[in-house]
Amino acid sequence: IKEWAWPYIKGFRTYIDIGANIGGTSVPFIEKFDNIICFEPNPKSFKELSANSKLTCYNCALGDKEDTAELIMNNNTLNPEHGSIHPERTKNWNGEKYNVELKTLDSFKFFTDVDFMKIDTEMYEYFVVKGAEKTIKKNRPTIFFENKRNEADNVILLLLDLGYTVRKWKSDTVAFYEGK
């Protein structure tokens, strides 16, 4: 984040961390941003994340609709806390399963002054961005998202349509708005 996204962040008011896990991409920036808002559907990770009183935390998944979803954890990696609600991503996973609330970022109408968003949702990035389009259009934040194996190339196309400039580095992508 510091290396690739930082140069494109225009202000440091509100940072929204989607797929926050236990706060590894939130906690280091507590002193840099006025507000950090975290979304994490995994109840175990959320418990640790929400223990930090300097973060505003929501225990739900984000997508393009209001619903419930099945979060499946991956027991086959060095990061068993990583989970996904995307059926293609989880088809060979055999970990714990949780029914989680699915919301859109746009349903949280009170988010203003959003300068930065990080999205790491294990192949669900496109649906997150679709459900955040109003927030993105209103705030024009710099957006940093995971794009391993080009799984989120559809997010790049969507952000290009919204007027963003996109830079891809290794397994991550940063999108920033240069217009007015």
Accessible surface in RSA format (square Angstrom, percent):
REM  Atomic radii and reference values for relative SASA: ProtOr
REM  Chains: A
REM  Algorithm: Lee & Richards
REM  Probe-radius: 1.40
REM  Slices: 20
REM RES _ NUM      All-atoms   Total-Side   Main-Chain    Non-polar    All polar
REM                ABS   REL    ABS   REL    ABS   REL    ABS   REL    ABS   REL
RES ILE A   1    35.52  20.2   8.75   6.5  26.77  64.5   8.75   6.3  26.77  72.6
RES LYS A   2   108.30  52.8  97.30  59.7  11.00  26.2  72.37  65.1  35.93  38.3
RES GLU A   3   124.52  71.5 103.76  78.5  20.76  49.4  47.17  91.2  77.36  63.2
RES TRP A   4    70.15  28.2  68.90  33.3   1.25   2.9  54.01  28.8  16.14  26.2
RES ALA A   5     0.00   0.0   0.00   0.0   0.00   0.0   0.00   0.0   0.00   0.0
RES TRP A   6    48.65  19.5  44.35  21.5   4.30  10.1  28.06  15.0  20.58  33.4
RES PRO A   7    99.22  72.3  57.49  52.4  41.73 151.7  70.47  58.2  28.75 178.7
RES TYR A   8    59.29  27.7  51.52  29.3   7.78  20.2  33.60  25.3  25.69  31.7
RES ILE A   9    13.43   7.6   0.00   0.0  13.43  32.4   0.00   0.0  13.43  36.5
RES LYS A  10   142.59  69.6 101.74  62.4  40.85  97.3  99.88  89.9  42.71  45.5
RES GLY A  11    19.06  23.5   0.00   N/A  19.06  23.5  19.05  52.3   0.01   0.0
RES PHE A  12    66.07  33.1  56.47  35.0   9.60  25.0  57.56  34.9   8.51  24.4
RES ARG A  13   104.32  43.8 104.32  53.2   0.00   0.0  44.02  60.2  60.31  36.5
RES THR A  14     4.93   3.5   4.93   5.0   0.00   0.0   1.24   1.7   3.69   5.6
RES TYR A  15     0.00   0.0   0.00   0.0   0.00   0.0   0.00   0.0   0.00   0.0
RES ILE A  16     0.00   0.0   0.00   0.0   0.00   0.0   0.00   0.0   0.00   0.0
RES ASP A  17     0.00   0.0   0.00   0.0   0.00   0.0   0.00   0.0   0.00   0.0
RES ILE A  18     1.96   1.1   1.96   1.5   0.00   0.0   1.96   1.4   0.00   0.0
RES GLY A  19    15.36  18.9   0.00   N/A  15.36  18.9   7.30  20.0   8.07  18.1
RES ALA A  20     1.83   1.7   0.00   0.0   1.83   4.2   0.13   0.2   1.70   4.5
RES ASN A  21    30.59  21.1  30.58  29.6   0.01   0.0  20.58  49.5  10.01   9.7
RES ILE A  22    81.73  46.5  70.56  52.6  11.16  26.9  70.56  50.8  11.16  30.3
RES GLY A  23     1.08   1.3   0.00   N/A   1.08   1.3   1.08   3.0   0.00   0.0
RES GLY A  24    56.72  69.9   0.00   N/A  56.72  69.9  40.32 110.6  16.40  36.7
RES THR A  25    47.42  33.7  45.94  46.6   1.48   3.5  45.20  60.7   2.22   3.4
RES SER A  26     0.00   0.0   0.00   0.0   0.00   0.0   0.00   0.0   0.00   0.0
RES VAL A  27    65.64  43.2  59.15  53.5   6.49  15.6  59.15  51.4   6.49  17.6
RES PRO A  28    85.33  62.2  50.37  45.9  34.96 127.1  62.91  51.9  22.42 139.3
RES PHE A  29    15.86   7.9  15.86   9.8   0.00   0.0  15.86   9.6   0.00   0.0
RES ILE A  30    28.75  16.4  19.89  14.8   8.86  21.3  20.17  14.5   8.58  23.3
RES GLU A  31   145.10  83.3 112.95  85.4  32.15  76.5  63.82 123.4  81.28  66.4
RES LYS A  32   106.47  51.9  90.06  55.3  16.40  39.1  39.17  35.3  67.29  71.7
RES PHE A  33    10.15   5.1   0.16   0.1   9.98  26.0   1.40   0.8   8.74  25.0
RES ASP A  34   110.94  77.7  77.28  76.9  33.66  79.6  25.10  59.1  85.84  85.6
RES ASN A  35    78.90  54.4  72.64  70.2   6.26  15.1  14.93  35.9  63.97  61.8
RES ILE A  36     5.51   3.1   2.55   1.9   2.96   7.1   2.55   1.8   2.96   8.0
RES ILE A  37    14.15   8.1  14.15  10.5   0.00   0.0  14.15  10.2   0.00   0.0
RES CYS A  38     0.00   0.0   0.00   0.0   0.00   0.0   0.00   0.0   0.00   0.0
RES PHE A  39     1.29   0.6   1.21   0.8   0.08   0.2   1.21   0.7   0.08   0.2
RES GLU A  40    13.39   7.7  13.39  10.1   0.00   0.0   0.00   0.0  13.39  10.9
RES PRO A  41    20.53  15.0  18.69  17.0   1.84   6.7  18.81  15.5   1.71  10.7
RES ASN A  42     5.16   3.6   5.16   5.0   0.00   0.0   1.25   3.0   3.91   3.8
RES PRO A  43    52.05  37.9  44.10  40.2   7.95  28.9  45.27  37.4   6.78  42.2
RES LYS A  44   129.05  63.0 114.85  70.5  14.20  33.8  89.58  80.6  39.46  42.0
RES SER A  45     4.49   3.8   1.59   2.1   2.90   6.7   2.64   5.6   1.84   2.6
RES PHE A  46    38.55  19.3  38.55  23.9   0.00   0.0  38.55  23.4   0.00   0.0
RES LYS A  47   161.48  78.8 153.97  94.5   7.51  17.9 100.85  90.8  60.63  64.6
RES GLU A  48   104.44  60.0  92.04  69.6  12.40  29.5  37.81  73.1  66.63  54.4
RES LEU A  49     1.33   0.7   0.06   0.0   1.27   3.2   1.25   0.9   0.07   0.2
RES SER A  50    47.85  40.4  25.98  34.7  21.87  50.4  13.99  29.8  33.86  47.4
RES ALA A  51    84.57  77.8  46.27  71.4  38.30  87.1  58.41  82.3  26.16  69.3
RES ASN A  52    42.96  29.6  34.18  33.0   8.78  21.1  17.58  42.3  25.38  24.5
RES SER A  53   111.68  94.4  73.95  98.7  37.74  86.9  53.88 114.7  57.80  81.0
RES LYS A  54   133.50  65.1 106.83  65.5  26.67  63.5  74.58  67.1  58.92  62.8
RES LEU A  55    14.70   8.2   0.34   0.2  14.37  36.1   1.21   0.9  13.49  36.3
RES THR A  56    67.79  48.2  63.02  63.9   4.77  11.4  34.14  45.9  33.65  50.9
RES CYS A  57    27.61  20.9   4.03   4.5  23.58  55.4   3.75   9.5  23.87  25.7
RES TYR A  58    56.35  26.3  53.54  30.5   2.81   7.3  42.58  32.0  13.77  17.0
RES ASN A  59    65.15  44.9  42.78  41.3  22.37  53.9  14.22  34.2  50.93  49.2
RES CYS A  60     3.77   2.9   3.68   4.1   0.10   0.2   1.86   4.7   1.92   2.1
RES ALA A  61     7.01   6.4   4.56   7.0   2.45   5.6   7.01   9.9   0.00   0.0
RES LEU A  62     4.62   2.6   0.44   0.3   4.19  10.5   0.44   0.3   4.19  11.3
RES GLY A  63     0.07   0.1   0.00   N/A   0.07   0.1   0.00   0.0   0.07   0.1
RES ASP A  64    62.09  43.5  39.24  39.1  22.86  54.0   5.61  13.2  56.48  56.3
RES LYS A  65   107.43  52.4 102.53  62.9   4.91  11.7  56.23  50.6  51.20  54.5
RES GLU A  66    95.45  54.8  69.07  52.3  26.38  62.8  59.53 115.1  35.92  29.3
RES ASP A  67    71.57  50.1  55.00  54.7  16.57  39.2  14.20  33.4  57.37  57.2
RES THR A  68    96.74  68.8  83.74  84.9  13.00  31.0  54.47  73.2  42.27  63.9
RES ALA A  69    19.44  17.9   8.49  13.1  10.95  24.9  19.29  27.2   0.15   0.4
RES GLU A  70    84.24  48.4  72.75  55.0  11.49  27.4  22.99  44.5  61.25  50.0
RES LEU A  71     4.85   2.7   4.85   3.5   0.00   0.0   4.85   3.4   0.00   0.0
RES ILE A  72    20.17  11.5  20.17  15.0   0.00   0.0  20.17  14.5   0.00   0.0
RES MET A  73     7.13   3.7   7.13   4.7   0.00   0.0   7.13   6.1   0.00   0.0
RES ASN A  74     9.87   6.8   9.87   9.5   0.00   0.0   0.22   0.5   9.65   9.3
RES ASN A  75    85.40  58.9  62.06  60.0  23.34  56.2  16.73  40.3  68.68  66.4
RES ASN A  76    96.06  66.2  61.10  59.0  34.97  84.2  32.45  78.1  63.61  61.5
RES THR A  77    63.34  45.1  41.29  41.9  22.05  52.6  50.59  67.9  12.76  19.3
RES LEU A  78   178.71  99.5 152.47 109.1  26.24  66.0 156.23 109.7  22.47  60.5
RES ASN A  79    65.27  45.0  65.21  63.0   0.06   0.1   0.74   1.8  64.53  62.4
RES PRO A  80    67.91  49.5  63.04  57.5   4.86  17.7  63.41  52.3   4.50  28.0
RES GLU A  81    66.32  38.1  57.64  43.6   8.68  20.7  30.88  59.7  35.44  28.9
RES HIS A  82    61.90  33.8  58.40  40.6   3.50   9.0  34.07  35.1  27.83  32.4
RES GLY A  83    16.73  20.6   0.00   N/A  16.73  20.6   0.67   1.8  16.06  36.0
RES SER A  84     2.79   2.4   0.00   0.0   2.79   6.4   2.78   5.9   0.01   0.0
RES ILE A  85    24.55  14.0   7.77   5.8  16.78  40.4   8.66   6.2  15.89  43.1
RES HIS A  86    31.68  17.3  31.68  22.0   0.00   0.0  15.02  15.5  16.65  19.4
RES PRO A  87   100.15  73.0  90.30  82.3   9.85  35.8  95.67  79.0   4.49  27.9
RES GLU A  88    88.67  50.9  79.99  60.5   8.68  20.7  30.18  58.4  58.50  47.8
RES ARG A  89    59.48  25.0  50.29  25.6   9.19  21.9   3.07   4.2  56.40  34.2
RES THR A  90     9.99   7.1   6.39   6.5   3.59   8.6   0.25   0.3   9.74  14.7
RES LYS A  91   135.77  66.2  99.19  60.9  36.59  87.1  72.11  64.9  63.67  67.8
RES ASN A  92   115.80  79.9  97.55  94.3  18.25  43.9  35.63  85.8  80.17  77.5
RES TRP A  93    30.93  12.4  16.03   7.8  14.90  35.0   5.44   2.9  25.49  41.3
RES ASN A  94   106.13  73.2  82.13  79.4  23.99  57.8  36.41  87.6  69.72  67.4
RES GLY A  95     9.89  12.2   0.00   N/A   9.89  12.2   2.17   5.9   7.73  17.3
RES GLU A  96    85.13  48.9  74.84  56.6  10.29  24.5  42.65  82.5  42.48  34.7
RES LYS A  97   122.78  59.9  95.01  58.3  27.76  66.1  43.26  38.9  79.52  84.7
RES TYR A  98    44.22  20.6  38.43  21.9   5.79  15.1  43.42  32.6   0.80   1.0
RES ASN A  99   132.96  91.7 101.21  97.8  31.75  76.5  24.95  60.1 108.01 104.4
RES VAL A 100    13.45   8.9   7.40   6.7   6.05  14.6  13.38  11.6   0.07   0.2
RES GLU A 101    89.96  51.6  83.47  63.1   6.49  15.5  27.68  53.5  62.27  50.8
RES LEU A 102     3.72   2.1   2.69   1.9   1.03   2.6   2.69   1.9   1.03   2.8
RES LYS A 103    46.45  22.7  46.45  28.5   0.00   0.0  14.62  13.2  31.83  33.9
RES THR A 104    18.68  13.3  18.68  18.9   0.00   0.0  12.80  17.2   5.88   8.9
RES LEU A 105     0.39   0.2   0.15   0.1   0.25   0.6   0.15   0.1   0.25   0.7
RES ASP A 106    26.84  18.8  19.34  19.2   7.50  17.7  14.76  34.7  12.09  12.1
RES SER A 107    42.77  36.1  18.01  24.0  24.76  57.0  21.30  45.4  21.47  30.1
RES PHE A 108    16.01   8.0  14.03   8.7   1.97   5.1  14.46   8.8   1.55   4.4
RES LYS A 109   169.82  82.8 144.98  89.0  24.84  59.1 114.49 103.0  55.33  58.9
RES PHE A 110   133.15  66.6 110.29  68.3  22.87  59.5 118.65  71.9  14.51  41.5
RES PHE A 111    12.16   6.1   5.65   3.5   6.51  16.9   7.40   4.5   4.76  13.6
RES THR A 112    64.87  46.1  59.58  60.4   5.29  12.6  37.01  49.7  27.85  42.1
RES ASP A 113    64.27  45.0  60.72  60.4   3.56   8.4   4.32  10.2  59.95  59.8
RES VAL A 114     0.02   0.0   0.00   0.0   0.02   0.1   0.00   0.0   0.02   0.1
RES ASP A 115    12.43   8.7   8.87   8.8   3.56   8.4   2.47   5.8   9.96   9.9
RES PHE A 116     0.29   0.1   0.29   0.2   0.00   0.0   0.29   0.2   0.00   0.0
RES MET A 117     0.00   0.0   0.00   0.0   0.00   0.0   0.00   0.0   0.00   0.0
RES LYS A 118    11.71   5.7  11.71   7.2   0.00   0.0   7.59   6.8   4.12   4.4
RES ILE A 119     0.32   0.2   0.00   0.0   0.32   0.8   0.00   0.0   0.32   0.9
RES ASP A 120    47.47  33.3  39.92  39.7   7.56  17.9   4.62  10.9  42.85  42.7
RES THR A 121    23.08  16.4  14.66  14.9   8.42  20.1  20.75  27.9   2.34   3.5
RES GLU A 122    14.64   8.4  13.90  10.5   0.75   1.8   5.77  11.2   8.87   7.2
RES MET A 123    38.70  20.0  28.15  18.6  10.55  25.1  24.46  20.8  14.24  18.9
RES TYR A 124    21.42  10.0  21.42  12.2   0.00   0.0   7.33   5.5  14.09  17.4
RES GLU A 125     3.87   2.2   3.64   2.8   0.23   0.5   0.44   0.8   3.44   2.8
RES TYR A 126    62.74  29.3  61.33  34.9   1.41   3.7  30.60  23.0  32.14  39.6
RES PHE A 127    61.97  31.0  61.97  38.4   0.00   0.0  61.97  37.6   0.00   0.0
RES VAL A 128     0.52   0.3   0.00   0.0   0.52   1.2   0.00   0.0   0.52   1.4
RES VAL A 129     0.00   0.0   0.00   0.0   0.00   0.0   0.00   0.0   0.00   0.0
RES LYS A 130    78.80  38.4  66.19  40.6  12.61  30.0  29.73  26.8  49.06  52.3
RES GLY A 131     5.30   6.5   0.00   N/A   5.30   6.5   5.28  14.5   0.02   0.0
RES ALA A 132     0.00   0.0   0.00   0.0   0.00   0.0   0.00   0.0   0.00   0.0
RES GLU A 133    31.87  18.3  31.87  24.1   0.00   0.0  10.41  20.1  21.45  17.5
RES LYS A 134   158.34  77.2 152.45  93.5   5.89  14.0  98.18  88.4  60.16  64.1
RES THR A 135    11.85   8.4   8.13   8.2   3.73   8.9   3.94   5.3   7.92  12.0
RES ILE A 136     0.00   0.0   0.00   0.0   0.00   0.0   0.00   0.0   0.00   0.0
RES LYS A 137   104.96  51.2  92.09  56.5  12.87  30.6  42.40  38.2  62.56  66.6
RES LYS A 138   139.00  67.8 103.21  63.3  35.79  85.2  86.78  78.1  52.22  55.6
RES ASN A 139    28.10  19.4   7.07   6.8  21.03  50.6   5.71  13.7  22.39  21.6
RES ARG A 140    67.72  28.4  58.38  29.8   9.34  22.2  20.40  27.9  47.33  28.7
RES PRO A 141     1.24   0.9   0.00   0.0   1.24   4.5   1.24   1.0   0.00   0.0
RES THR A 142     5.21   3.7   3.89   3.9   1.32   3.1   0.07   0.1   5.14   7.8
RES ILE A 143     0.00   0.0   0.00   0.0   0.00   0.0   0.00   0.0   0.00   0.0
RES PHE A 144    16.19   8.1  16.19  10.0   0.00   0.0  16.19   9.8   0.00   0.0
RES PHE A 145     0.40   0.2   0.00   0.0   0.40   1.0   0.40   0.2   0.00   0.0
RES GLU A 146    21.37  12.3  17.88  13.5   3.49   8.3   4.97   9.6  16.40  13.4
RES ASN A 147     2.02   1.4   0.00   0.0   2.02   4.9   0.99   2.4   1.04   1.0
RES LYS A 148    78.31  38.2  76.14  46.7   2.17   5.2  37.07  33.4  41.24  43.9
RES ARG A 149   151.30  63.5 110.45  56.3  40.85  97.3  88.94 121.6  62.36  37.8
RES ASN A 150    80.87  55.8  68.58  66.3  12.28  29.6  10.62  25.6  70.25  67.9
RES GLU A 151    55.25  31.7  29.11  22.0  26.15  62.3  21.06  40.7  34.19  27.9
RES ALA A 152     2.45   2.2   1.62   2.5   0.82   1.9   2.45   3.4   0.00   0.0
RES ASP A 153    57.41  40.2  56.14  55.9   1.27   3.0  27.92  65.7  29.49  29.4
RES ASN A 154    68.37  47.2  62.38  60.3   6.00  14.4  27.95  67.3  40.43  39.1
RES VAL A 155     0.01   0.0   0.01   0.0   0.00   0.0   0.01   0.0   0.00   0.0
RES ILE A 156    27.25  15.5  27.25  20.3   0.00   0.0  27.25  19.6   0.00   0.0
RES LEU A 157   116.16  64.7 114.94  82.2   1.22   3.1 115.36  81.0   0.80   2.2
RES LEU A 158    22.49  12.5  19.07  13.6   3.42   8.6  21.94  15.4   0.55   1.5
RES LEU A 159     0.00   0.0   0.00   0.0   0.00   0.0   0.00   0.0   0.00   0.0
RES LEU A 160    86.13  48.0  70.79  50.6  15.34  38.6  70.79  49.7  15.34  41.3
RES ASP A 161   124.09  86.9  89.33  88.9  34.75  82.2  23.71  55.8 100.37 100.1
RES LEU A 162    21.42  11.9  13.50   9.7   7.92  19.9  18.70  13.1   2.72   7.3
RES GLY A 163    45.09  55.6   0.00   N/A  45.09  55.6  29.71  81.5  15.38  34.4
RES TYR A 164     7.57   3.5   0.00   0.0   7.57  19.7   0.04   0.0   7.54   9.3
RES THR A 165    30.45  21.7  28.26  28.6   2.19   5.2  16.54  22.2  13.91  21.0
RES VAL A 166    27.34  18.0   7.95   7.2  19.40  46.7   7.95   6.9  19.40  52.6
RES ARG A 167   105.81  44.4 102.46  52.2   3.35   8.0  28.81  39.4  77.00  46.7
RES LYS A 168    85.43  41.7  57.30  35.2  28.13  67.0  43.13  38.8  42.30  45.1
RES TRP A 169    60.47  24.3  55.58  26.9   4.89  11.5  38.82  20.7  21.65  35.1
RES LYS A 170   187.28  91.4 149.17  91.5  38.11  90.7 111.05 100.0  76.23  81.2
RES SER A 171    38.23  32.3  35.12  46.9   3.11   7.2  19.77  42.1  18.46  25.9
RES ASP A 172    39.79  27.9  39.77  39.6   0.02   0.0   1.01   2.4  38.78  38.7
RES THR A 173     0.04   0.0   0.00   0.0   0.04   0.1   0.04   0.1   0.00   0.0
RES VAL A 174     0.00   0.0   0.00   0.0   0.00   0.0   0.00   0.0   0.00   0.0
RES ALA A 175     0.00   0.0   0.00   0.0   0.00   0.0   0.00   0.0   0.00   0.0
RES PHE A 176    10.39   5.2  10.39   6.4   0.00   0.0  10.39   6.3   0.00   0.0
RES TYR A 177    33.92  15.8  32.29  18.4   1.63   4.2   5.71   4.3  28.21  34.8
RES GLU A 178   123.13  70.7  92.35  69.9  30.77  73.3  34.88  67.5  88.25  72.0
RES GLY A 179    40.94  50.5   0.00   N/A  40.94  50.5  26.49  72.7  14.44  32.3
RES LYS A 180   240.19 117.2 179.46 110.1  60.73 144.6 155.82 140.2  84.37  89.9
END  Absolute sums over single chains surface
CHAIN  1 A     9022.2       7155.8       1866.4       4736.2       4286.0
END  Absolute sums over all chains
TOTAL          9022.2       7155.8       1866.4       4736.2       4286.0
